[in-house]
Amino acid sequence: NNPFGEDGRRLDPRYTARMDRLIRAADALGMIVIVSLFYPGQACRFQDDLAVVEAVQSGARFIRDGGYTNVILEVANEHDLTAGCGRKHPQIVTVDGMVSLIGMAREIAGVPTGCSRRGGSVDPDICRASDVLLIHGNGCTRQGLYQIIEQARAYAPGRPVVCNEDSQAIGNLDVAVRAGASWGYYNNLTKQEPPANWGITPGEDRFFALRMARAAGIRIEDPPEREQFHLQGTEPDAYWQGRRWIRLASLYPERIDHVMFYRGGKPAGLCHDEPFSLGYQTNWKQDAVLCGETETWSADVHLCDGRVVRC
């Protein structure tokens, strides 16, 4: 997803036209758009280091010329992700290089500017160079997310903290709200990787929307307790190439002690951490299960108050 030419000087006009429509439509709805220029894996498309500088200038001029008042400019998303071709251009992956690019982008674009690092990581120099402290909560526990919010603030007091990526662990949303920060719902299992579902899923997406509404002060009655749990990944369209990603979505995951999963009525695995998934790796990643398309799945949700709910 790259609008830049290999020299960084050219922007695809079809791409920028779509971007312009999106930003203006969001503005009409009272929404802010975070515009990211780079992801490190994209860097190998540039012909040399000068092209990176040219690309920052091209992207910043697009923001400036649009006259937008609802844009935060993220120079790079996870700039310190050095795997693969990201190593080719040190301006993107090093702290010194990124501090320089942030200053350049801000001067041209004239909008709040910053960049993010990988989950749970903040850097003092980048925080001090940024207008908005962009952080990622991927892989963080609730306490871990709170600590990186506080750490970012300690480096650059008084600046807003925007967690623009975390996971589908919606218990982290309230941690960010209590700390006076935003929170980024990131569900790669339905919105990024196959089998993608760009609709609003009845489990994770719906529960996130309900929690977000509550955090915003919108009064909505909770659904009955039985409807506060959903066995995600069992839907017909969630089967892909002989695999499923089974997890237990919940409106209030903080109330769950652990979840036991069953496959065909037999125990298949146990998970103690949110989001409760079979094949848990981190809060944003899990292993797939090789299975038949019509196998039956269920789960026992063991609540902290000692009750058990079958899902």
N, C-alpha and C positions, 0 to 999 in steps of 0.2 A: 504494500500500500504506500506507494512512493511517488510524489508529484515532481520530484527533481530530475533534471537531466544529469548526466554523469559529471558535468563541469560545475553543477550547482547553480548556474546562472539562469537556467530556464525552468519555468513552472508550467506544468500541463494546464492549458486554459480550461479544459473540460473539468479537471479536478478542482481548480480554484473556483469555477462557476458553481459547482456543487457545494463547495465549502461556504461560499458567500450566501447561498440560499439557506443552508443549514444554520449559520450563525444568525442571520436576520430573523429566521423563523423562531429560533430559540429566544432571541431578544423580545419578540412580540409576546412570548409566553412568560417573560420575566425570568429567563434562565441564563446562566453563565455557561460559556463553552470553554473548555480547556483545549487549546490547540497545541499539539505536540509536533515538533519538527523532526526529531530523530528517534529511532530505536537502534541500539548498537549493531544489531545484526544487519541493518540496512547499509552500514557504512562502506561495505565492500563495493557498493554500486558507484561510489565516487572515485574519480580517476586519480586524485591526489589530495594532499592536505588542504591546498588552497580551495578546492571545490567545497570543502566543509564550510569554510568561511563564507564563500559565495552563497552557499545554500542558506546559511543563517541570515545573511543580508536580504536574499530574495524573499524568504519567508516572512521576515520582519517588515519588509516594505509592503507586502501584501496585506498584513494586518494594519499597518499605518494608513495605507491608501483606502482601505475599507471604512475608516473612521469608526470602527466598532467601539462600543462602550461596555460590552459584556464578554470580553475575552481575557483569559489568563493564558499567557504564553509559556509553555513548557518546552524548554530548548531540547531536552532529551528525557525520555522515559527510561528509567533504570540505566542511567548513563554508565554505572560501574559494572555492568554486565560484560565482562571481558572475554567471554567464550567466543570462539569462532572468529569471524572476520572483524569483529569489533576492535581487535587489537591494531588494525591497520591505521587508524586515525586517532592519535593520542589526544587531540583536542576534545574528543567526545568522552573518552573513558577515563581520563585523568582529572583530578580535582583542579589543578591549575588551568588546564585547558578549558574546563567547563566554566570556571569563574570568569574567564575572559569572554567566552561566548555569551554568557548571561548578560554581562555588561554591554556587549555589542548589540544584542537583540533588544534590550530595554531601550537603549539610546535611539534606535531606529524606530521601533514599533510604538513606543510611548505607552505601553500597557504593563500591568503587573507581570513580572517575569520570574521564573525559577526553573528548577529541574528536580527530578526524583531519583532516588537510588533504590537498590533492591530492598525487599522486605526487611524491616527491623534495623535499617542502617541510615544514619544521618551523619553529615560531615559539618564541622563548625565553619569552615571557610565558605562552603556552598550555602549554608543557612544565612550567613552574614551577607553574602552577595545577592540573595534572593529577596524579592518583595513579598512573595507568598511561599511559605515553607511546605513544599510538596513531599509527602511521606507515603511509604507503602507499608501496610500491615501484614502482608503475606507471610504466613508461617509464625505469626506472633500469637501468643496467648493473650487473654484480656489484660493481664498485668503487663505483658511485654509491650502491647500497643500503648498503654498508658505511659509507660516509661519512655518510649521514643517520642511521644508528643511532648512530654516534659523536657526531654533532652533537647529537642529542637528549639523549644522556647527559651531554654537556658542559653543557647548559642546566639539567638536573635530575639531578645525580648520585645514584646509588643506587636509582633507580626502574626498575621493569621496563619493557622495550621490547616492545611487541606490534605486529608488522607484520600488520595484519588485512586487508590487500589488496595484492596484487602483480600476478601474471599467471600464465600457464601456463609461464613460463620457469623450470623446476624447478631449474636450476643455481643460482638465487638462494636456494633453500632451505638449502643447505649454508653459504652466506655468512652467513645469519642465525643458523644453529645455532652456527657457529664464533664468532660475536660474542656468543653468549649471549642471543639474542632469538628470538621466535617468527617464523613466516612464514605469510602468507596466500595460499593457492592460489586464484587468481581466474581462472576460465575462462569469460569471457562468451560465447565462440563456441559452447559446448555447454550452458551453464547459465543463460544470460540472454537471448540474442537468438535469434530463429528462424533455422534449425530447431533448437530446443532438444532436448537429449537428457539427461534427468534420471537415466539409468542410469549405470553405470560403463563408460566407453568403453574399448575394448581398447588404445588408445594412451595419450593424455595422462593420463587418470584412473588407469589401472593403473600407469603409470610413476611418477606422483606418489605413489601409495600405497606402492609398493616403496621409493622414496627416503625417504618419511616413516618407514617401518618401520625402515630402516637408521639413520636419524638418532636414532630412539628406542631403538636398541640391540637391536632384534629381528633375529635372524639368519635371513635368507632367502637361499637360493642364487639368484644371478642366472640368468635364462633364457639359453638359447644366444644367441650374438651376433646371429644373424639375427632373433631375436624381440625384440631390443632396439630395433628401429626399426618405425615404423608410419606409413604414408601416410594421415594424417588428412584427413577431408573427402571421401573417395572412396566412403564407404559409401552404400548406396541411400537411407537416411533422411536423409543430409546434403545432399540436393539440394533447393533451395527457390527457386521462382519463376525458374527458368532460371539459377541461380547455384550455385557451390560456393566454399568457402573451403579451399583446399588448403594443407596444411602437413606438415612432417615431424616427427613426435613421436619422441623418443628417451629411453631410460632414462638415458643419460649424454651430454647435449648438449655438455658441456665437451670431449668428445673429438672433436667435429666441427669441421672447418675451414670447409667450405661445402657447400651442397647445390644441385645442378642439377636443375630440374624439367623433365619432358617431358610433352607433350600429344600423344597420338597418335603417339608416337615422335619428335616434333620438339621441340627445345629451347623451353621456355616461360618460363624465368626462373631467376635465380640469387639465392641468399640467403646472407649471411655471418654473420648474427646470430641468436641464440636468442630466441624459438622460430622455427625455420626455416620461413618461410612465403612462399608466392607472393603478391606484393602486400603485402609487409611495410610497415607504417607505424611501429608501436612494438611493444614486447614483448607488448602486450595487444590490439593492433588490426591488422587487415589488410584490404586490398581484396578484394572478391569477384571471381570470374572468371565472365564470361558464357559458358555452354557448354551443350552438349547433355547429356541425362541419362545417356547410355550411353557417352560418350567415355572413352577409356582414358588413365590417368595413371601415371607412374612417376617415380622420382627416383634419381639417383646421389648417394650420401652419401660425400663425400670426408673421410676421417678425418685427424686431425692427424699420424698416423704414416705417411701416404702411401697407405694402402690405400683402395679404393673398394668400397662395398657397394651393390648395386642393390636398390631397394625398390619 
